[in-house]
Amino acid sequence: MLQGNWRGTDTRRKANISTMTVPLPTDSTRWRCALCGNLTRFDVTRSSKVVEYVHLDLAGDPKVEEREVVSETIESVRCRWCNAVDQVELVDRPGAGS
């Protein structure tokens, strides 16, 4: 098993992302806690399947140089302010209609 400082420099994502229980924000939407109104602090639990190109330097230290997300599932989003789970909704971003 490789250990060390895993620094990714290139992240590629396939268009095929699996069905999520919590929708991801888009360019025109963002998350908002329906209970307290928080817009900025969330704990996100996600499962990902990735393919990584790992480069080991001569000392054996690994560095992820490319990462391709094959599939990703957001399992839960918890509000950091009030600890609410499953209360996150998508709302429009300010100026998204401009």
Secondary structure, 3 states (H helix, E strand, C coil): CCCCCCCCCCEEECCCCCCCCCCCCCCCEEEEECCCCCCCCEEEEEEEEEEEEEEECCCCCEEEEEEEEEEEEEEEEEECCCCCECCEEEEECCCCCC
